[in-house]
């Protein structure tokens, strides 16, 4: 049972890091143009 005293804070810390990384990605514009990269490969640049 004492292992839970270590695992719960570690899990919360890692979850917080993941949440911060997701919020950073949203604010930096990573999800603004989700269709652009998929369509860009189909466009011929000649």
ABEGO torsion letter per residue (X at the ends): XAAAAAAAAAAAAAAAAAAAAAAAAAAAGAAABAAAAAAAAABBAX
